[in-house]
Amino acid sequence: MRLDLRNSGISEIDINNVKKDVMVAYDKLFNKTGSGNEYTGWINYSYDNNKEEYDKIKAISEKIMNGSDAVIVIGTGGSYMGARATISAINGENYNDFPSNVPKIFFVGNNLSEKSLLKAIKIIENYNTSLIVISKSGTTIEPAVAFRLLKNEMYNKYKDKANDRIYAVTDKSKGALRQIAEINSMESFVVPDDIGGRYSVFTPVGLLPVACAGINIDEMMRGLNDAHKEFSSNNFEENICCQYAAVRYILGKTKDIEILTNYTPELIYISEWWKQLFGESEGKDGKGLYPASLTYTADLHSMGQLIQDGKKIFFETTLFVDKNGYNISIPNDDNNLDNLNYLSGKSVEWINKNAFEATVKAHVDGGVPNIIISIPEVNEYYIAKLYYFFMVSCAISAYMLDVNPFNQMGVEEYKNNMKNLLNN
């Protein structure tokens, strides 16, 4: 991974002025002395000391893949975003549309759309299906409604065998979902007490659905272990998480919005995961950048004008993939009616890279600062490193704003209001 700050508009002097504040925030995170430190278990998380749990994920995912044509993952927020982002990145955004030797993966319980739930019911009717339900409490309204409906459909179809196809990821000892799993002898996995939802992608919350999609979780954990070493350095000049947090903090003094852009459509749900991570972690006490996202070059034809010439309330963080692993070249055409023969023999990847470079230059010239994050390719190893990079950067950024990165009291308020209305 590389971090390029040359187009950020931030000078070395500016960075030096906040370096001390960055390292104070770093110490709060890695020494676990900051607010919310009881939820920092993800910092050194691995399965080295919990091999039984990791082996169970692999064994159960193998069982699911061998006995199911479809897997429905029920969860909302951090209970599904990491898994969806990983599957879309590795298997492609339209992974369910093509024949495969792994099950189709569907995500529900993240909204209250009747149409979405009806589609899920049809999936159970038409496919050999397994359910994975992910909820710490089991009472969050969106996944709880979906689970009650789909569990009923599973019982209708599979009768007394249904519980063998339903898997719970929940609290180790309490909560409604834990009780349901134990009463019905459902296989279950534990959400660690010291890891919150948006930081849980490397726990069974993320790894079980990902493994069911045939993705190599060993490579993900290798990426995580290397990221631990690389991004936990207390040397500012060596730690790009600290550098990213510093520049975001400086830009946040004059900008309101950070736009995460990418040139690889498979990364759309990485952007969605990123938005929750930063939005819920920083957005407190009237503070925090608004996290938005765009996918180029598609969105250049809809939002490019605003980015170029609109009100300058934002900066861009561009996520770029160096190599896509394919080699599609433009053929020659004797008629050349589209005037593209000057590109004959050039790869689409090369054209995309030039589009990226041209866009960055145009936007920077137009007054939009750009931070560039590059990964060599999209695979399990680098996606894992990217997740850990963003999680560390986010926690440091939140501590620099003097907010707790690990709570979300604003979310609880709307949940309480909804429960009050539904009980009337």
Secondary structure, 3 states (H helix, E strand, C coil): CEEECCCCCCCHHHHHHHHHHHHHHHHHHHCCCCCCHHHECCCCCCCCCCHHHHHHHHHHHHHHHHHCCEEEEECCHHHCHHHHHHHHHHHCCCHHHCCCCCCEEEEECCCCCHHHHHHHHHHHHHCCEEEEEECCCCCCHHHHHHHHHHHHHHHHHHHHHHHHHEEEEECCCCCHHHHHHHHCCCEEEECCCCECHHHCCCCHHHHHHHHHCCCCHHHHHHHHHHHHHHHCCCCCCCCHHHHHHHHHHHHCCCCCEEEEEECCHHHHHHHHHHHHHHHHHHCCCCCCCEEEEEECCHHHHCCHHHHHHCCCCEEEEEEEECCCCCCCECCCCCCCCCCCHHHCCCEHHHHHHHHHHHHHHHHHHCCCCEEEEEECCCCHHHHHHHHHHHHHHHHHHHHHCCCCCCCCHHHHHHHHHHHHHHCC
